[in-house]
Amino acid sequence: MNVIITGATGMVGEGVLHECLNHSKVDSVLIINRRSYGMSHPKLKEILHKDFSDFSSIEKELNGYDAAFLCMGVSSVGLKEDKFRYLTYDLTMALAKSLVNINTNMTITYVSGAGTDSTEKGRTMWARIKGKTENDLMKMPFKAVYAFRPGGITPIKGLKNTYPMLKAMSPILPLFRFLMPKLICSLQEVGVAMINAALHGYEKKILEVKDIVELATLDKKQ
């Protein structure tokens, strides 16, 4: 299959990209960035696009893809609600609207986070906005839409966009995962689970950590 990835200049998107480039069932990958990721690979194509609020100028280049893995995101720390909503909800929906105009036969996976509020009515700002983003994506007539809700994520060794705190904690992360298996998964599992969701589907539309881990092992069970 052919996939689109956003957020490749962040830790999660970079990890998903890494897994896609190394997966035998992924033929090509398109990444959309504001700044270049700075990598060359036979499977990889990159579009530099400055205005993530409007993708109409590049819609023709987004045709022919089977899945889109939406990994772009920001921390809510220090951001007012209107700014976080713009960066999280508005920009995600802008791309989704262009994609649905081109091809409804796509699988969309969206990275939100553990604790996302599907009711959109809770007191936690980021959780409400992530919940609205999930809900409105799922209302769109794509082939399938999945919301991924990882908690803690153990990084993939050697990738350049790993958060400094996680690099420093890497020796003890396996212990944390052992103690809290329902809260922590690996970045590799997130990437493989996204690929498997697009290839095989999944019974749930909202995937918590245990679902991500289960879906990542699907190929091994078949």
Secondary structure as the mmCIF struct_conf table of DSSP 4:
data_model
#
loop_
_struct_conf.conf_type_id
_struct_conf.id
_struct_conf.beg_label_comp_id
_struct_conf.beg_label_asym_id
_struct_conf.beg_label_seq_id
_struct_conf.end_label_comp_id
_struct_conf.end_label_asym_id
_struct_conf.end_label_seq_id
STRN STRN1 ASN A 2 THR A 6
TURN_TY1_P TURN_TY1_P1 ALA A 8 THR A 9
BEND BEND1 GLY A 10 GLY A 10
HELX_RH_AL_P HELX_RH_AL_P1 MET A 11 LEU A 21
TURN_TY1_P TURN_TY1_P2 ASN A 22 ASN A 22
TURN_TY1_P TURN_TY1_P3 SER A 24 LYS A 25
STRN STRN2 SER A 28 ASN A 33
BEND BEND2 ARG A 34 ARG A 35
TURN_TY1_P TURN_TY1_P4 PRO A 42 LYS A 43
STRN STRN3 LEU A 44 LEU A 48
BEND BEND3 LYS A 50 LYS A 50
TURN_TY1_P TURN_TY1_P5 PHE A 52 SER A 53
HELX_RH_3T_P HELX_RH_3T_P1 SER A 56 LEU A 62
TURN_TY1_P TURN_TY1_P6 ASN A 63 GLY A 64
BEND BEND4 ASP A 66 ASP A 66
STRN STRN4 ALA A 67 LEU A 70
TURN_TY1_P TURN_TY1_P7 VAL A 77 GLY A 78
HELX_RH_AL_P HELX_RH_AL_P2 GLU A 81 ARG A 85
HELX_RH_PI_P HELX_RH_PI_P1 TYR A 86 ASP A 90
HELX_RH_AL_P HELX_RH_AL_P3 LEU A 91 ILE A 102
BEND BEND5 THR A 104 ASN A 105
STRN STRN5 THR A 107 VAL A 111
TURN_TY1_P TURN_TY1_P8 ALA A 114 GLY A 115
TURN_TY1_P TURN_TY1_P9 SER A 118 THR A 119
BEND BEND6 GLU A 120 GLU A 120
BEND BEND7 GLY A 122 ARG A 123
HELX_RH_AL_P HELX_RH_AL_P4 MET A 125 MET A 138
TURN_TY1_P TURN_TY1_P10 LYS A 139 LYS A 139
BEND BEND8 MET A 140 MET A 140
BEND BEND9 LYS A 143 LYS A 143
STRN STRN6 ALA A 144 PHE A 148
STRN STRN7 GLY A 152 THR A 154
HELX_LH_PP_P HELX_LH_PP_P1 PRO A 155 ILE A 156
TURN_TY1_P TURN_TY1_P11 LYS A 157 GLY A 158
TURN_TY1_P TURN_TY1_P12 LYS A 160 ASN A 161
HELX_RH_AL_P HELX_RH_AL_P5 PRO A 164 MET A 169
TURN_TY1_P TURN_TY1_P13 SER A 170 ILE A 172
HELX_RH_AL_P HELX_RH_AL_P6 LEU A 173 LEU A 179
TURN_TY1_P TURN_TY1_P14 PRO A 181 LEU A 183
STRN STRN8 ILE A 184 SER A 186
HELX_RH_AL_P HELX_RH_AL_P7 LEU A 187 HIS A 200
BEND BEND10 GLU A 203 GLU A 203
BEND BEND11 LYS A 205 LYS A 205
STRN STRN9 ILE A 206 LEU A 207
HELX_RH_AL_P HELX_RH_AL_P8 VAL A 209 ALA A 216
TURN_TY1_P TURN_TY1_P15 THR A 217 THR A 217
HELX_RH_AL_P HELX_RH_AL_P9 LEU A 218 LYS A 221
#
